[in-house]
Each structure stands twice: as structure tokens, then as C-alpha cells.
Amino acid sequence: MEDAFVLLITDRPDLRRTLARGIDLVMPCRTVSAWPEGGARPALVVIDLPAAGADAVRADTALTPTLVLERDAARRRPTSPILKTLPAATRREAILADAFAMIEVAIARTRVLDARSAAATTIVSEIFDSAALGAPFQPSEIDRGTEIVLAAVSEVGIGDWLATVWRHDAGVYQHTLGVAGYAAAFGGRVGLSRPDRHRLTKAALLHDIGKARIPVEILNKPGRLTAEEMRLMRRHPEIGAGLLDAQGGFDPAIVEVVRHHHEKLDGTGYPAGLRDGAITDLVRIVAICDVFSALTERRTYRDSVAAPEALATMEGMKGHLDRALMQAFAPVALGRAVELA
């Protein structure tokens, strides 16, 4: 956790000085008077604000370890392993003791998240190796990878999942785990059942497996693809779906996502030029996650695009993406906390 920090949000200068000095002994402490939009997420948030301000910050930190110094003595907030409340009049030493304990919780969560990211990367790597070599896929491992993504996103949120994936992985694996993470968060946002969230996340995890048969020099080319290179690249959906069909036993709805995630509502997509109702909701959701993830990832040939700019770009893709689903996706894209049951 070399880049980890504690965010202290307070409007009391005396508390800011004394707590910041103590917290700095174990982890860098940044102090502000209001929740900052964007930027890196802290390992721990300490909130010392009037009730309305504290409530507003909690809406943004629902999945981040948080210590609230409650000024309303009659207020009783629910507690959890990542949320603790102390009266604002608590002695500084006691506040610091609880802050240090929650920093330990945050460190442990990060270690678990790193382990999950490593395990998911290994599984995705094995899936792509199997696709490249024509070896059988291991359905149990694909399901395990799906559950790892669902568990990580439910516990720490899409922002921390992506930060971990981007820190450790690159290229097609990073994209696969990013799309799967967005799918998991999106499924929770629109209220899908647990089995349906699993199906959606699994489809996202498999959506690009056909790229295992595309030459690496095309996948990683820094400039514009030639017409022939683009023809080869556009074969990956049918290649991936063909691999799943050849093995058998895969949910037809998932195979359809692999085959059709580049279709567009106006019929200008590929490989089949499907239009409107011929494109299922599962395909539409993964397509949105796929486009947004591609726009916001770092690539060898361009910088990443900020989430608001990526959403604006997607809004301009008239006739390509489902507008109602885009509206539902926007809070996930902007990094607002999504808690999954």
C-alpha cells in the first residue's frame, strides 16, 4: 500500500492539526474541508462535519472504511467492519486508536483485493491460453473467476477493483477484468438477481476470448489498423463464440454475448449487423461496459479518457448503444458506490 493515504475531512482547524500529526505516524494523511471529486480513493476516511455534511460524504464512501465523528449526540448510525462512529467530543487519543485499528482493516482489505486480482488474472490468462491452443476450457475455473470479480466489486466497489487491476495487469487481461468489473457493478445497480449477475459477469469475462486467436502485433499495434488487419480483428467475436460452441455446455445467452457484443442498434455493427430487438439486453449491457472500459483504459497508442468525457463520447454514438441502459450505467461509470446484496 505504498500510495495509500488517510483522508481527514473536517472544518475544525485544531482537530485537523492534532489528528493529522498522529495519523501521519502510520500512514500519510491528507486534510480537506469537503469531499473531493475524482482522484485516488483513500484507504480510510475520517469525517468530522455537521450531520448533513457527514451524510453527503457517506453517500460517496459507502464501500470505503470510514470513521465518523458524530456531532449529534442523539444520532445513532449503523456500524459495520468498515464503518465506525464516535462522539465528536471523544478524546484525541481514543480517536487515533480507532483510526489506527481501521487502517489495519484497510491494509488487510487491500491484501485480499490484491490476491483476488492475481487469482482472477491467472484464470483469465488460462482461459486465453486455452483459446489460443485449442485446449478445453475449464468451466469450474471460469465460474471461480466470475465469483472472484463479483466478490471484489461487492466488497470494495468498482473504483478500487479497477485501480488494483490497472496496477497489476495490462492489455487484454486488464480490459477483460475491467469489463467484468463494470458488468458486476452494473448488474447490482439495475437490481439483477444473484444468478443473473453471475451470468452477466461471466459473459463479460468471456466476451473477448476470440482475441486469443488474433496476432499480438495487431492487438498491440500503436497506430491505425490497415483494412486487412481490421478484417482480422473483426473476426474475434465469431472466433470466440465458435470456441464455446465447439466445446458445448455454455449458456446460449453467454455465447450470444461473445458473438454479438460489437453489434449496434442501428444495424451498423458486426458480425451480423443485428438491429434493435434482435440484440438482447445482456449483449447491450456488455457492449456498454466494453466501450466505456476501452475508452477509459490506458493504451500504448493513447492516453486514457476521464469518465465524464467517455460518457459524453458514448452519448454521441447515436443509434449504437441503448440510451436507457446508458442512463442506468452512468452512476457506475462515475464511480458512485454500488452495494451488492
N, C-alpha and C positions, 0 to 999 in steps of 0.2 A: 504493500500500500504506500509506495513512495510518493505518490501525488495526492494522497488523502489529506483532507482537512476538515476541521470543525467550523460550522457557520454559526456565529452568535448574532442573533437578531434582537436588538434592544434599543430602547430610546432613553436609557439611563446611563449617562457617561461614567458615573462612578462604578456601576456594576460592570460596564464594558471593560474598564481598565483591570479590575481585580480578577474577573473570570478569565479574560484573555491571557493574562500573565500565567495563571495556573494551568489553563488548558494547553498553552504553548509548551509546557514541560513535557507533554506526552504526544502531542500532535499539533501541527500548525493551526492557528485559529484566525479566521477572517471575521471581522466585525462590520455589520451593516445595520441600518435602522429600518429596512424594509426588505421583503423577499426580492432578490434579483432575478430578472427574467433571463433565461438562457444560461449558458456557461456550464461548467462542470458541476456535478451533483456532489454535495458534501457527504462525508461518512456519517456525520452526526449534525443535527440541527438543535440548537438551544434557543428557545423562543421566550423572550421577556417583553411582552407587549400587552396593551389593554385587550380585553376579551375579543372584540371584533377583529383587531389586527391579528391576534393569535389564531383565530378561526380561519381567516383568509389564508394565512401561511400553511396551516394544517391541510387545507384543500390541495396544496401543491406538494406536500411532503408525506402523503399518506403511506407510502411504502419506504420511507427513509427513517432510520432511528431518530427519534425526536424526544427531547426533554423540554417540557413546558413549565415555565414558572408562572403559576396561576395567580393573578391579582384579585380575582373574585373568590373570596373565601367560601361562598356558598356553591361555587361551581364544582361539579364532580364529573371529570372526564373519564371515559373508559380507558383502562390500561391494557397493555399487551407487552410481549417481549421487546417490541421496538417503540413503545410509547410509554413514557412515564411523566407524571405530573407532581410537582412540588409547590407548596405555597411560595409566593414571591418573597415572603419575609424569611425564608429558610436561611440559616447561616451559610456563608460563602463556602466554608469547609465542607458542609454536607452536600451543597450543590455540586462542588467539584468532585466529591467522592462518587456521586451518582453519574456525573458526566464521564468520569474515568471508566466506570463499570460499563456504560453504554458504548464507549469507544471500543472496549474489548469485544462487545457483542458485534459491533460493526466490522471489526477485523475478522472475527470468526465468519461472519456472513460473506465477506469478500473471499476468504479462502474457499468456502463452499462453492461460491459462484465461479471462481477460477477453476476448481475441479470439475464443475459441471460443464463449463465451456470446453475444457480439454477433452472430456469424455464425449461431448457432442461432436467436436471436431474430428475425433478419431472415428466415430461412427460414420459421419458424412464422408470422410476420406475413404473408408472401407466400402461405402455404397458406390462412390465414384470409381474406385479401383475395380469393383465387381462389374460395373457397367462397361468400363474400358476393356476388360479382359474377357467379357462374356461369361463370367462366373455367376453362379446363382446368388441372388440377394438373400439376406438373412432376415426374414420378416420380424423375428423377435427383436433383433437389434435395431431395426427401423422403428419399431414401436417404443423401444427403450429410449432412442434418441428423441422421439416425439415427446415422451413424458419428461425428459430432462428439460427440454425447452419450455414446456408448459409449467413445470415446477419453478424454474428460474424466473420466468416472467411474472408468475403469480406472487412470488415472494419479494422480488426486488424491483419489478417494473421493467418496462421495455427500455428505458434510458440506460439503466445500469447494465442490463443484458447486452445491449449494443456496445456500450463502452468497453465491456470485457471482451466481447468478440472482436471488436476492432483493434484492441490492444494486442491480441494474440494470433489472430488469423488474417489471411489475405486472400484476395482473388475470389474464385468461385465458391470456396468454402465459406468465406465471410459473407458473401451475398446470400448463400443458401440459409445460413443460420440467422441472418438479418431478416429475410423474408419470412422464415418460420416464426421468429420472434414477433414480428408485426402481425402475423396471422393469429398467433395465440392471443395477443393483446386485443386485436380487433374482434375476435370471437367472443371474448369476455365483454367487450364494450357493447356489442349488439345483443348480448344475452343468450348466446348459443348454449345448449346443454353440454354437459361434460363430454359425452360421446361425440357430439358434433364438433366441439372444439378440438378433440383429438383428431378427427377425420380432416378438418381444415388444416391443422398444423402439420399433420403427416403429409398431406398433399403439397404443402409449401416446401417441406423438407425434400420432397422428391421432384419438384417441378422442373428442375434444370438438369436432371441426370443425363439427358441426351448430350449435354455438353462434354461428357466424358469421352465421346467419340469424335469431337471436333478438335482439329490440330491446335496445340497450345499457342503456336505463333499467330493464329487467327484470334483466339480468345484474348491474348495479351497484346495485340497489335496496338501501338500508341496512336496511330492515325486512322483515317477513314478506310473502311474495307473496300476492296475492289468489288465489282459486280459478281465475280466468281466466288470470292470469299464470303460475300453476303449470302449468296445462294447456299453455300455450305452451312453457314451459321444458321440460316433459317430452317435447316433440316432437323435441328436438335429437338424440337417438340415431338415430331413423329418418331425420331430415333428412340427417345426416352419412353414414349408410350409403347412402342414396339417391343422394347426390352421387357416391360412389365407384362404385356400381353403374352409374350413368348414363355415367360415363367409361369404365368397364371396365378390365381389366388388373390389378386389385388382387387380392392373395391373399384368397380367400374367408374364411380364418381371421381376417384383419385386419378385413375388413368386418364379420364377426360380432362382434368386439370393439367396434367403433364402434356397432353396433346394440344390443348386449346388456350393456354394462358397468354398467347400473343394474338388472340382474336380481338376484334374491335366491334363495338355495337353497330357501327355504320357499314360493316362488311369489308373494310379495307385491311383487316388483319390477316394472319396466316396461321396454320397451313390451309384451312378450308374456306376462309372467307365467310365465316358464320356471321349472322346478323341477329340483333335484338334477342327475341325469346329463345333462339337456338343456343344461346350462351347461358349456362347455368349460373346460379348465384355463387356457387363455390368457385367456379372459374373467375367470375367477376371480382370476387374478394381477393383471390390470389393475384390477379392481374394488377389490382391497385397496389397491393403490398410490394409486388415485384417492381413496378415502375417507380414508386416512391423510394424504395431501398436503393435502386440503381442510381437515382438522381442524387441521393444524399451520401453515397459511399465515396471514399477516396479511390480514384482510378489512376493508373500510370499515365494516362493521357489528359487528365483534367483534375481540377480541384473538386471537392465535394460542394454541394449546394445546400444552403441553410433550409430548414424545414419549411418556413413560410414561403420562401421562393419556390421550393419544389412543389408545394401545394398550388401556388399560383400558376406554375407551368402546367400542372395536370389539369387545372380548371380550364386552361386554354386549349386542351385537347378535345375540342368539340366532337361529339359523336363517337369517342373512343371508349371512355370509361363511364360506369354507372354513376350518375350525379347524386342519387340518394345515398348510395353506399359511400361515395366520396365525403359527403357531409358527416356521416357517422364515423368515418375514418379520421377526420381532421383532429379531434382531440387526442387520439392515439399518436398521430404524426407530430403534434406539437408537444408531446411528452407529458401530458397530464396523466396523473396516476390512474391506473386501471386495476382495480382489485378483483381477483377472480375467486369464485367460490370453490 
